């Protein structure tokens, strides 16, 4: 009877009629486990299901089996549908098999998505961890050390076209991406990979119009960055909001020592935010705020910064709207400052009162090395006030007062003060586009012979230029090049340039200081003027550290040789075979030029 019942049930299952898929008769040795249609994970159950115990033991074993299902992705009914309570007709079949002892409470309630997450061992037909697979790409991006994957991901998120330039230079020490049209989203795309970058120390994003939004992204990136030391964001239209974001960043970042926010339409409000931070910041040494919209109120805050901050060495405030009162405020700050080296105040409308205040500042300041007052409407009386400050100044080396209406006597007074002050350190006096008198020109020529001084000026009043004296001279620059004089001296003396270098290098450290070089030239008897000597030092000192090393000397000699070859080819076009000695002969070259170009 039992065998017939089993056969009938199996036949019913094969024909698709309702029936139980299992038989729990203890006399049947070929027992089958219950099947919940769909994909499921089951824990291995020990021999309790095979025991010959009571019905209660069998129920406990079945409950353990059903309650430990881990993953059920689908509960199809007979028509492929899932019932509302998560059970199918298979559940009713089990009830038929076990009777009323099997209640709804014996079924574990599963979430609507059919997933359970018990942390036990299971047999499964799934060999892949889907959570790990889904998050694999995300982990690869987060663990990206180069920043390339992060950049590409952010480009995809923001809809920005990836720039190959960024990917090619992201591992360099100095990252410069000027005028690439990044915009706010482009700045966002590069900010994330730069956050974890440990290579880049200098960032230059000039002219990308990242606006306030883009500057906020960069500021967040830099808050905890300890590698970037120079940040250049000129011409980016960040405005007051962007200036405020940068100010907040500087409160936490003390690694940046050079900051350029020129040309960003920052007004007095943004200047105030920056100055409040600069009053406490001791890391920024070079600050560039040119071509903004600073007015008198901003000048007041800048005065406080100049008075109290002794870390700043370079400040550029050119092309703002400081005007006379703002100029006076800045001058008061300079007067009290003891750390500033370079100050650019060009194009701010100082007029007479502002220039007089700056004259007082020069009288008391003992650290400023370079001052630019060009394009400031300084009259003759203003030049007189500045010259009075120069009488007591022994530190300033470069003074630029170009394009100012200094009058006829103003330039001469400045030059007279420099001539009379034996302690004056002025090396460059820039009076470009300023009319001067013949007396000024005479004094200028005399000072340039006796001192290391260069004076730039405009036309001379009353002087008539003789255009007939103009001749085309292709060798002019070469003949005026002091390096030519040095090379020719070595040749005549039977020296190599490296031998001359070793003679000058007294301490044998392969570096010649400016003083050693001048002393060596004088002792060697090289016929060269002080002005030519100054030009020679400037041309050889490639890295501008004030010294000449062996590498720089080799580069200078190589440049000279290349120039000589080029000039020899030029002379050959004229039908002349010119030796290097003849190239140095002014009379010979003058005769050749007159014959061919007159």
Secondary structure as GFF3:
##gff-version 3
##sequence-region A 1 598
A	DSSP	alpha_helix	2	14	.	.	.	ID=ss1
A	DSSP	three_ten_helix	47	50	.	.	.	ID=ss2
A	DSSP	alpha_helix	55	67	.	.	.	ID=ss3
A	DSSP	alpha_helix	89	98	.	.	.	ID=ss4
A	DSSP	three_ten_helix	99	101	.	.	.	ID=ss5
A	DSSP	three_ten_helix	104	106	.	.	.	ID=ss6
A	DSSP	alpha_helix	130	142	.	.	.	ID=ss7
A	DSSP	alpha_helix	148	158	.	.	.	ID=ss8
A	DSSP	alpha_helix	164	169	.	.	.	ID=ss9
A	DSSP	beta_strand	174	176	.	.	.	ID=ss10
A	DSSP	alpha_helix	183	195	.	.	.	ID=ss11
A	DSSP	beta_strand	202	204	.	.	.	ID=ss12
A	DSSP	alpha_helix	211	222	.	.	.	ID=ss13
A	DSSP	beta_strand	230	232	.	.	.	ID=ss14
A	DSSP	alpha_helix	239	252	.	.	.	ID=ss15
A	DSSP	beta_strand	258	260	.	.	.	ID=ss16
A	DSSP	alpha_helix	268	278	.	.	.	ID=ss17
A	DSSP	beta_strand	286	288	.	.	.	ID=ss18
A	DSSP	alpha_helix	296	308	.	.	.	ID=ss19
A	DSSP	beta_strand	314	316	.	.	.	ID=ss20
A	DSSP	alpha_helix	323	336	.	.	.	ID=ss21
A	DSSP	beta_strand	342	344	.	.	.	ID=ss22
A	DSSP	alpha_helix	351	364	.	.	.	ID=ss23
A	DSSP	beta_strand	370	372	.	.	.	ID=ss24
A	DSSP	alpha_helix	380	390	.	.	.	ID=ss25
A	DSSP	beta_strand	398	400	.	.	.	ID=ss26
A	DSSP	alpha_helix	407	420	.	.	.	ID=ss27
A	DSSP	beta_strand	428	431	.	.	.	ID=ss28
A	DSSP	alpha_helix	438	450	.	.	.	ID=ss29
A	DSSP	beta_strand	454	457	.	.	.	ID=ss30
A	DSSP	three_ten_helix	467	469	.	.	.	ID=ss31
A	DSSP	alpha_helix	476	480	.	.	.	ID=ss32
A	DSSP	alpha_helix	482	493	.	.	.	ID=ss33
A	DSSP	alpha_helix	497	504	.	.	.	ID=ss34
A	DSSP	beta_strand	511	513	.	.	.	ID=ss35
A	DSSP	alpha_helix	514	524	.	.	.	ID=ss36
A	DSSP	alpha_helix	530	540	.	.	.	ID=ss37
A	DSSP	beta_strand	547	549	.	.	.	ID=ss38
A	DSSP	alpha_helix	550	573	.	.	.	ID=ss39
A	DSSP	alpha_helix	580	583	.	.	.	ID=ss40
A	DSSP	alpha_helix	586	597	.	.	.	ID=ss41
###
